């Protein structure tokens, strides 16, 4: 025997039996016991090794001695070596495979399966001398070999899970005894055994450690007695030195020993006590806003459609974004799930529009979808994130470097609409979704955040240049654009295969929250009657309704409760390039009933400011 890899094989026992009756067959009782264990009968020698494996848990292998040339060895395979295993498959070995060899080369995959060249001959009955192998192989090495060759055997399953290294000698002796008894052979007196000396595994454990784990006072005597019952040798008083038995490789630390004590004492004897949860502080203000936003959009008829946060850079070309647009700066992944989407999203629209396209293609044409989620923007100084080690704890410098490379991750909200916004029926003709619905979705979010949203004509990327609204808020005294809403550009719709007149809205939800005054205040409800005044203003067609409304709202002052555009009229009678915008103004005071003069004065002030800023004139 020669073991060149003691780490892979720390114990190898070989016994020889000669003079076997080649005509001997397995007795009926042996065949039946194997069958009940789910194994088929092969030959007497092989059946005996399988039977002893089931008895003692130690895998064994029998070689035809006449087919072995020279000494038996254990080593790592050479890269590309060939071995035909007992299943008749020729396998190309890897340099990590542990093999049993003779002078000619490999004769078996250690702990997995023997080679066909040295198998017991059960057809012609020529095997009269066998060599019994009982060894202990490294579990990890066996597991990797079995998976590498897709070759799971009864032996490999046992070695992977741990086999008592001291059982090899007893299993070899038991096999020899049965061969002599059932096959009429004689055992050689000599025993070949190669052992790599190793100290027994010991664990130091405080005597009260099981008490602390279970919350039950067992006492030192109980702990010692229970550990001895599982085969441990225990020494010491307050600090116990426990020698683990060879057949329990699963006992590796004090918690494993505590588990044995608790198990044997009975889990049913552990007191049932409810854990005391810490006092909850509820949701944060940001979490409450996100929840309100989702509920508000769902209440408005939108369906949430979460998407994966990955995009391909080609979507920016499809959206018609400028080459220097900030959204084109993306965070790329080293190992993306798909090579077509290797980057983290900077906008929610690609995922939502993809969901809309899929549903439209499957017959759902009236759609209103929304999503709230994070987008990812690289820092001003683009960095490559450090790869943290997996075999040790990262250093503070490595963690700091990774943190510095993390992208900014604001939360956005987006909606997309297509088809009918209101269904047609006996109640009416219905109404298709349009850009105004996308703008109204943005206003809904602003109301939930308690923020005044500034809406004005805009032009950006995938939106129609004449039907795009720019969304802004006042932040730290300055206006900040936080998103866009409107109808998507026809060219974008054609490129993406979307329905005509599809509308969309996306805004920065975090910026909307920052612009809010904190707690959302409900409107003051007055018990006094309302005074309604209607005005129709003639302006140039190029003047946005939002500019006119903003001027009216500011000019009307505190008495104005609400303003609503209820009519848009265009005619040659108004003049070339003119349009009429009709508004309903509602005035109300909190402490008195308004007079007609007060309401009219507020209306006239509103009209005057609108005329000054937008050139509006009262329609006669």
N, C-alpha and C positions, 0 to 999 in steps of 0.2 A: 504494500500500500504506500502511496505517496500523495499527500494532500498539499497542493501548491497554493490553495486559497483558504487559509484557516478562518478568515472572516465569513466566508460563504458556507463553510462546512466545519463546525467545531467538534463534531463527533461522527465517527464512521466505524461501524461494527460489521465484520464479514464472517460468516460461518459456512462451512462446506459439508455437504451430505453426499455420500457416494453409495453405489450399489442399489439405486432405486429400481423398483420394478416398473419397466416402461409401459406395462399393460395395466397398471393400477389406475383405477378411476375414483373420482370423488364419491364417497358414500352418500346415500340418499339424504340422510339427516343433514349433511353439510350443504348439499345442493339446495335443500328446502330453506335452510336458515339464510343462505345467501339470497335466494329469491325473495324471501320476506323482507330482506333489507334493501331490495331493489337492485341487486347485482346478479348477473348471469354466470353460470358455471362455464369455465374455460378448460382448465386441466387441473389435475390434482395439486401440483405445486403452486400454480397461480391461485387456485381456490383457497389453499391454506394461507397464503400471504394476505389475501383479502379478508379472510375470516379473522386472522389475528389483528389486522388493522381495525376491524369493527370491534373486536374485544378490547383492545388496549389503546386505540387511538393513534398508534404508531404506523405510518405507511412503511411498507416493505417492498422489495423487488427481488425476483428470482432470476438468475442468469444461468444459461446452459454453460457449464464449466468448460466443456469441450470446445466451445466457440470463442472463449476468451484467450487471447494471446498475450503473455507477459503479465506484468503487474497492473493492478487496478489503480487509477489515479483520479484525483478531483482537481479541476483547474477551470479557468475561464476559457471560453472558446476563442479560436482565432477568427477574425472577421472573414466571413464568406465560407467557413467550413460547412460541409454537408453532413446531414444525419437523417436517415430514414427511421422514423419512429414506428411504434407498434401498430399505429393506425394505417400504415402503408404510405404515408406522406413524406416525401423528401423535403427537408427543411433547410433553409440557408441560415446559419447561425450568426448571431451578433456577438460582438466582443464582450458584452456584458452577461451573456448566458453562462451559467455554471453547468459544466458537463462532467459525466463519468467517462473515463477513458481506459483503453488498454494500449498496447504498443502500436496498434494500427490507427488509433484515433478515437473519436467519440463513440460511446456505446449506449449513451442515455442522457436525457435532459434531467439534471439533478432535481429531484423533488417533483417532477412533472410527469415524465413518461420515459420508459426504457426504449432502447433501440431494437429494430427488427432483426438485426444481425445476430444478437445473442439471446433471442427469445426462446422460451421452452417449446420444444417440438411436440405438439399434441396430435399431429396427424399421422406421422410415421412411427411414433413411439420410440424414438432413438435416444431420448434424454435419460441418462442414468446417473448423472452427477450435476448437482446444482450448487450455485453460490448464492447465499442469502445476504442481501444488503439491508441493514437497518442503520439509518443515519439521521442526523439533525442538520437541516439546511436553514439558511437565513430566510426568514419569512418575506422580506422585501424583495430579495433576489428572485425567489420562486414566483412571487406575484407578478413581477415585471416580465419574467420569461413567459409565464402562462398567457399574459395579455398580449405580449409582443407576437407570439405565435398563434394566438386565438385557440389555445389548447388547455381547456380546463379539465382536470382529472380529479378523481377522488383523493389522490395523494396531494395535488397542488392545493386543493381547497383546505385540507387540514394543515399543511405547512404554512399557508398564508395566515391562518388564524392562530397559530401557535401550537407547537407540540412539545410535550415534556422531553427535554433532552436526555433525561436519565432513563427513559423507557426503552431506549434502543436495545440495550443488552438483554433485558427481559423479553422483549418482543422477538428478538433473534432466537433466544433459547426456546421460547414457546413454539416458534415455527419449526425449529429442528426437531423438537419432541413429536410434533404431529406428523412430520414427514417420516420419521422413523416408525411411528405407530401405524400409519396408514399406507405407506409405500414400501415398507420393509427395508429401508436403507440403514446405513450406519453413519453416525456423525463423527467427523474428525475431532480429535481431542483438542486440537489447537483452536484458539480464537484470535482472529486478527482485529485489533481495535486501536484506532488512532483518536486521541482526545486532546483538545486544546484546553489546558487548565483555565478555569474561571472561578472567581469567588462568588458565593451565593449572594443574591440581591438582598440588601438590608434597607430598612426604612426606619427613620427616627420619628416618633410620634408622641406628643404629650398624652398622658393617660386620660386627660379630660377632653381631648379633641372631639371624639364622638359626641360628648355632651354638648359642646358648643355648636356642632353642626346640626344636631337634631333638636336642641332645646330641651333635652330630657337628661336627667341625672342618672347615668348608668352605674358609675363607680368603677374603680380600677379592676376589681376582681371580675366583674362581668366582662369588661373589655378584654382582659387577658384570656378568660375562658373562651369567649367567642372566637378570638383570633387563633387560639390553639385548636379549636374545632375545625377550622378550615386548613389546618396543616402548618401554621406558622409556629416558629420558635420565638418566645417572647422573654426578654430580659429587662430588668430595670424596675424602678419604682414610679416616680412622677414622670420621668422621661423614659419611654419604652423603646428598646431596640428590637425591631421585629425582623426576623429572617424569613423571607417569603419562600414557600415551597416551589420546587422546580416546575410543577404542573400548573402554576397560576401566574403566567406571564402578564396577566391583565392587572395585577396589583403592582402599581408603580409609584404611588405617592400616598401621603397620609389620608387624603380624602377617600381613596379606594378602600383603605382599611376601615375608616369610619363607616363607609357604606356597608361593609360586611357585617360589622357589629349591629348596625341599625336593621339590616335585613333579617339577621337571625333573631334579633329581639322582637321583630314583628312591626311592619309598617302600620298595622292596625292599632298598635299601642301608642302611636304618636298622637299627641293632643291636637284637636282640630281648632285652630284659632284663626280668625280672619285677620289679614294684614291691615295695618293702620296706614291708610293712604295719607300723603301730605295734603295739607289744605290747598285746594285748587284756586288758582288766580283767574281762571276763565280764559277766554280768548283775548289776544292782544288787539289793539285798535286796527292794526293792519289785517289781521285774520278776520275780524268782524266785517271790515270793508269788503274783503274778497268774498265772504259769504253773502253779503247783501247784494253785491254785484251779480253773482251767479243767480240768486233768487229773483232779482229784478229782471234780468234778461230772460230767464225761464218763464216768469210771469208775463212777459211781453210776447211770448210765443216762440222763443228761440230754443233750440235743442243743443245741449253741450256735446261737442265732438272733440275730445282730446286727441292729440297727435304726437308722434315721436318727434323729438327736438332735433332732427337731422335734416339737412338740405343739401342739394347740389348747387354749385355756383352758377350753373346754367340758368337757374330761375331768375337771376338778376337781369340777364339779357332778355328773357321772356317778359319781364316786367318793364323793360325799357328804362332801367335806371342808368344814370350818368356814370361814366367811368370812374369818377372820383367820389361817388356817393358813399357815405359812411357805412351803409348797410353791406357794401361789398367787402368790407374788412371782416373776415370771419375767423373763428377759432377752428383749426383743423385737428382731427383726431388721428393719432398714430395707428390705431387698430379699429377703423370704422366697421360697423356691421355690414355696410354695403359700400362698394367703391363708387357707386353712383351718387351717394349722399355722404361725403366724407367730412362735412363741416357741421358745426352747431348753428342753429337758426338765429338770424338777426331780426326776423319778422315772423309773425304767426300766419300770415296769409297763404304761403305755399301749402301748408298742411291742410288748412281749412278749405281752400279752393280745390285741392285734390279730393277731399271728402265730398265736396259738393258735386264734382264731376263724376265720381263713382256712383253716387246715389242718383244723379240725373240719368246716367247711363243705364241704371237698373229700374227705371220707370217712376222714380219719385221726382217730379218736376217742380213742385212747390216746396221750396226749402228755405229755412232760416236757421243757420247754425252759428254757434259762438264757441269761443275758447278763451280761457285765461291761463297764462303760463309764462315761464321765464324765457327771455331771449338773451343772447350772449354776445357781448361786445368786447373785443380784446382791449387791453390797456393801451395808453398812448405809446408806451414803449413795448412793442410786441416781443414776447419772450417765448422760448421753448421750455415747457414745464419739465422739471427734473424728474427722472424715473426713480422712485424710491426703492430701496433694496427690500427683498422679501425674506432674507435670512437673518436679519438683525433689525433692531429698532432704529428708525431714522434719527439722525442727529438734529439738533435744533436749527443748525444752518440749512440742512436739507429741507426741513419743514418750512422754514421761513422763505426759502427760495421757491418752493411749490406754492405757498400762499401768495407771494408776490406775482406769480404768473397766472393766478386765477383771473378769469375775465369778469367784467361787470355783468351783473345778472338782474336787470330790471324786470318787473312783471308787467306784461302787456295784456290788453283785452282786445278782442277782435270779433267782428261778426261778418257774415256773408249772406246775401239774399238772392233768390232767383225765383221766377214763376210768380204765382199769385200771392199777394200778401193777405188779401181778403177773398175768400171763396165766393164764387157766383152761385146763385140759387134762387128760390122763389122770393127771397128777401131782397134781391137786388143783383146788379151786374157784377159785383165784386170789384177788386182793384189789384192791379199788378204791383209788385214790389218795385220801388224806385229809389233814387238817391236820397230822397227826403227821409225814408225809413232808416237808412244808414246814419243820417245826421241825428235823427230822433233817438237812435240807440246810444249815441254819444251823449246826448243830453240826459238820457236816463242814468247813465253812469255818473255824470256830474251831479245830478240830484242826490244820488245815493252817497256821494262823497261830500255833499254840502258845499260844492264849489261852483262858482259862476264860470261857465264855459263860454269863451269867445269864439264865435263861428263867423268866418268870412271866406270870400272866394279865394281859392288856392289852385295850385298846379303842381302835381308831383307824380312821378313814376307811373304806376299802373292805372291811375285814375283818368277819366275823361277830362280834358282841360277845361271844358265849359260846364262840367257838372261835378266839380270837386270842391269840397269845403275844407278849409284849414282850421284845425282845432287848436285853441291856445288857452292858457290860463295865466293869471298874474302871479308870479313867484318872486318873492323878495323885491317887490316893486317894479318888476320888469315882466313884459309879456314873453312867454315861452311857448313855442309850438310843441305840442305833445302828440299830434296825430293828424290823420286825414280821414275824410269820409266822402262817399259819393258813388257815382256809377263808374265802373271800370272801363278802360279804353277799349273800343271795338277791336283794335289790333291785338291787344292782350287776350281778349276773349277768344278770338279766332286761333291764336297760337296755342292756348291752353285747352281748347275744345270745350269752352263753357257756354251756357245758354246766353242768348242776347239779353242786354240790359241788366246783367248781373251787377249788384252793388256790394260794396264792402266798406268796413270801417275798422281802423286800428288806432289805438292810443296807448300812451304810457300810463299805466295804472298807478305806478309809484309816484310819478310826477303829479298826477291828479290828487293823490292823497296828501302830498307835501303842500299843495296849494289850498287844501281845505283848512277850515278854522278849528278843526278838532271835532268835538261832539256836534253831530248834525242837529240843528235846531229846527223844529217844526214851525210852520207859518203861524203867525198870530191870527186867530179867528175872531173877527169882529161881529158883533150882534147888530150892527147898524146896516141899513140897506146899501146896495151898490148903485153907483151912477155909471151908466154906460154911454160912451161917446164913440161914434164911428167917424173915421176920416178916410178919404180917398186922395192919394197923392200921385201926381204925375211926375215921373222922373225919366232920365235917359235909360234906355234898355241896358246899358253897360253898368248901371249902378246896382250893386247887389242888394237884395232884400235885407240882408243882415246889417248892412251899414245904415239903412233907413230905420230899421227897428231899434238899433242901438241909440240912434239920435233921438227917436221918439221916447224911448225908455228914460234916457238921461234928462230930457227936457221936461217930462211930465212930473218928475220929482217923487217925493215920498208917498203921495196920495195914489199913485198908480199901483194897482194890485196885479194886473196881468195885461198882456198885449198879445193879440192873435191876428195873423194874416189870414183873411178869409176869402180874398179874391185877387186875381191877377188878370188884367184886361189889356188887350192891345188892339188898336184900331187906327185907321188913317185919320179919323177925326181928332185924335189926340196930338197928331203931328208926326212928322217923320222921325223915326228912331226913338219914339216915346212909348211908355207903358204906364199903366195905372195899378197902384198897389193899395188895396183897401184893408184897413186895420180896425179891429174892435178893441177899444180901450176901456178897461174897467177901473173905476176909481172908488175908493172906500177909505173912510177914516176910522180910527180905532176908538175915538171918544165922542163922535157926534155924527149926525146925519149931514152929508154934504149938500150944499145948495147947488142950484143949477149954475150960478155964477162961479162958484169955486171949481166945479168940474170943467166948465167951459174955459176958465182961465188956465187950468192945468193943461187942457187939450191945446189951447192956442200956443202955450209955451213950448209944448212938444213939437208942434208943427213949425214954429219959428226956428227951433234948433235944427230940425230936419232940413228946412229950406236953406239954412246957413251952411250946413255941412255937405249936403248932397244935391242942392239945387232943386229940391222938391217944391211943387206948387199944388195948392188945393185944387182938386178937380171940380170944375163948375158944372 
